[in-house]
Amino acid sequence: MLTVRGRFDGENIKLLETIPFHEASEVLITFLQQDVQPKTTKSGDWRKLRGSSKGINLTKALLMSRKEDLLHEK
């Protein structure tokens, strides 16, 4: 798979980069929306996503829980 940039003028697509091969090939064209701004988040939203488990970070708690599950499965 190869990605190259191009420009659509409303009728035609013009490649902005060269393609390193010349064989006929199927392509998939994705239009990037230039006018859409990324959604900003409030600083508190990230803290909600981090999660906590009584002073232990979430990743450590999940790993410990998985380890216990594996011991019980045996």
Secondary structure, DSSP 8 states (H G I E B T S, - for coil): -----EEE-SS-EEESS--S--S----------TT-------HHHHHHHH--BTTB-HHHHHHHHHHHHHHHH-
